[in-house]
Amino acid sequence: MPNIKKELASFGARFNSDIVALFQNITTPEGRVSRAMKYSVSNGGKRLRPFLVCQCAALFGVDYTKAFMAAASLEMLHTYSLIHDDLPAMDNDDLRRGKPTCHKAFDEATAILAGDGLLTLAFEILADSDYADEVKIRLIKLMAQNAGAFEGMVAGQMLDLYASSLTSCDEVENVITRIEKMKTGCLLLYACQAGAIIGGANKLQFEALSRYARKIGQAFQIADDILDVEGNQAKVGKTLKKDSVQGKMTFVSCYGLETAKKMAQELVRQAKDELVVFGGKAETLKALADFIINREY
């Protein structure tokens, strides 16, 4: 079984160096927003989504260098979502990845613009990549759908804000599952699908990776809810126990801690089963599924 922590650390070191190189050094006043963008992107993190892009592409013999631009564009889009998620009007967080959130390190207006800048840069990077035109068009459309306001991440964030007013688990059970599917799950789904598209996956392979992504997405959210209750804030890198303070409905508050853990374990088992079509090539993806629910951050 692969040492997934070591693989993530090695990948992260290389990826961090490469993604920072994509930013321009602007010394005039408007460069403040570029510095805020770079600060947020280079502010650590698991790099789970770009790792997924590269690992799914690797199933088809595609190396890191070719998969990098799709992985980098996704990480920029993900970071934009974190900047906006942390804003006072949203989750109002002071910490992200153990460091001050963008609006604390700079200011609220700059943070909003930094998020906007990363969102648009994500699509610019894909458009400028050297993928075949039909691959680029497919990636751009799919990323827009998964990040968007109809069935994507923006819709999930809106639903999350709405759910904060709900008090009954009977009301919220379906809602929290939909929030996970859109807010957390959509970008994990895109990561796996992007790797498959770059690799030229057939329909069977594409659908297997999509189902795997859906399973680990829900497991990831449950693990996050568990960490909010019993995690170590220094390791997690963000403010914990906020869900209970805010009265927010989560998988843990609805099902209880032990049941939530069992749900996550079952989802991971199902996710690994989806990879049978790839045989021994998918061992790293299987190890990643286990890592998602056993992580401390």
N, C-alpha and C positions, 0 to 999 in steps of 0.2 A: 504493500500500500504506500503511495507517495506521501512524503512529509509535506503536507499542504501548507503548514505555517512557514516552512523554509521556502517553498515555491512562491508563496505570496510575497514574502519579504524580498526575495531575489527579483521577482517581477516588478514589485513596487519601486525598488531602487533604480532599475533601468527606466521604467515608465516615467517616474518623477523627473529624471534628468531630461528625458526626451520631450515631455509635454511643456516644461518650462521654457525650452528653447523656441517654442512656437509664439512666444509673446514678444512684442516690440518694446524697445526701451525708449519711451517718449518722455522727454525732459521738459516740455512746455506744460502749462497749467492743466490742459485736458488730460495729461498723462496720469493724473491722480486716479482716474477710473481704471486705467490699464493696470496700475499698481495694485488696486483693490482686487481686480480680477485675478492677477497672478498670485496675490497673497492667499486668496481663497482656494485656488486650484492646487497650490503647493503646500497646503496646510495639512498634509498627512492623509490619513484615511486608509481603508483596507484595499482600495483599488479593485474591489470585487467585480464591478461591472466591466471595466476594460479587461480584466483578467478573463472573465467569461467570454468576451468577444474573441480574444486570442486563443483560448483553449478550444472553443467550438470550431474556430477556423482551422486549428491544428489537427482536428479530426480528419480533415481533408488534405493534409499535407501543406497547408498555408503557414508560412513562418511569421514570426513577430513583426518583422519589418513591413510586410505587406498588410497585416491586420492593424498596424498601429494607428493609422489615421482614423479609421472607424472607431477604434477604442478611445482615442483622444477626444474626438468630437462628442462621444457619449459622456465621457467624464466631465467635459465642459458643461454640457447640458445638465448633468446631475448636480454639479456644483452650483449652477444658477439656481436650481430648485432648493438647495440647502440654504443659500443666502436669503432667498425670499421667505422660506419656511421659518427662518430664525427671526424675522423682523417683528417689531412690537405688535403690528396688526395681525400677525399670524400666531406663531408659537412663543414669541417674545423670549428668546433664549440668549444668554450671555456667553455660552461656551459651545464650541464646535471643534471636535477632534482635539480637545484639551487646550485650545487657544481661544482668545476672544473672537466672537463672531464678527463678520465683516462690518456690520453697522456699529459695533463697539470699537473695533480697531480703526475705523475711518469715521463714518457718520451715516445716518439713515438714508439720506438722498444719494450719497455715493454708492451705498450698498445696493439700492434699487437699480441704479445705472450699471453697476458691475454685473448684476444678474442679467440685465437686458443685454449687456455686451457679450457675456459668455453664451447666452442663448443664440444670438445671431452669429457669433464666431463659430459655434458648433456646426452650423449649416454651411458656412463659408469654407471651413476645412474639408467637409465632405465634397463640396462642389469642386474644390481645387485638387482633390486627391487623384491618383493615377489609376483608379479602378475604371473598368469599362463603363461607358456611358449608361448602359442599361442597368448595371449594378449600382451606380451612383444614384440614379433616379429611384430605384427600388429602395435603397437605404434611406434616402432623404424623405421619401413619402412615409415609409414605415416609422422613422424616428419622429416625424411630425405627428403622426397618428397616435403613437404611444405617449407622446408628451402633451397631447392636446386637450381641448376643453370639452370634447364630446364623450370619449370613452377612455381618455388617457390620464396622465398625471395631474394636469390642471383640474380636470373634473374630480379626480380623487381628493385633491386638496379642498375643493369646494365642499364636497361631501363630508370631509373630515371636520370642517368648520360647522356644518349643519349638525353633525352628530354630537357635537359638544353640548347641544341643548337637550339631547335625549337622556332619559333617566331610567328607562326600563330595558332590561336585556331582551325581552320579547320584541321590543321595537327595534333594537339595535343589532340583533344577531345577523340579519341579512345585510345591514348597512356596513358593519365593520368588515365583512367579507368582501363587499364591493369596494370599500376604501382600499383594502390591501391589494385587490386585483388591479386597481387603477393607479393608486399613489405609489405603492412599493413595487408591485408586480410588473407593471408595464415596462419599466426600464430594464428589469432583469429579463423579461421576455424579449425585448428588443436586442439586448446584448447577445443572447443565444441565437436569435434569428439572424442578426447581422453577421455573426461568425459563419453561420450556415450559408448565407447568401454569398459571402466572399469566397467560401469554399466550393460553391457550386453543388450544394446538397440536392438530392432528389426529394420528391414529395414525402416519402416515408421517413427519411432522415430529418427533414425540416420539421415535420409534425412531431417526431419523437423528441427533438430538442425543445420544441415549443411546450410540450406537456411537461417535460423536465423543468423548464423555467417556471411554469405556473406552480408546480409543487414546491420548488425551493423558495419561490416568492412568498407564498403563504407561510412556510416554515420560518423564513427570515423575519416576517412581521411578528409572528408569535414569539420568536426568540428575542426580538426587540422589546416586546411587552414584558417578557420575563426579566430581561436585564433591567428594565425600569424599576422593577420591584426588588430584585435581589442582587443587582450588579454592583461593581466597585466603580464609583464615579471617576476615580483617577485613571482607571483602565478604559472605561467606556468613553471618556473624553467629553461628556456633555452632562447637563444637569439631569439628575435622576429623581424618581418619585414625583415627577410633575403630573403624571396622568391622574394619580389618586388625589393630589392637591386640587387639580382643576376639575375633578369629578368626571374625567373622560372615560368613556366606555372602551374597553380593550378586550382581547381574547382572555386575558387573565381575570379581569373583573367580571366577565360574563360566565366563564367556565371554571374558574379557580386555577390555582397555580399548577397542581399536579395533573389535572386534566389537560391543561394547555400544553404541558410538557409532553404528554402522551400523544396529543394531536400532532405536535411538531415532529416527533419521532416517526410516527406513521407516515406523514407526508414525505419525509426524507427517504423512508423505505420505498415508497411508491415512486419517488423521483429517480432513484437508482435503478429501479426495474425498467423505467422507460429507456434506459441507455443500452439495453441488451443488443440492439441492432448494430452497435458499434464494437461489440466484443471487448477485447482487452485495451482498445485505444482510449476508452473512456474512464480509466481508473482515476485520473486526476479530477474529473468532474464528479465522480462518486465521492472521493475524499472531500471535495469542496462542499457537497451536500451535508456531510457529517459535520464539517467545520462550522457551517452556518448555525447549527443549533447548539454546538458545544463551545462557541466562542465566548470570550470575556469582554469583547468590545464591538 
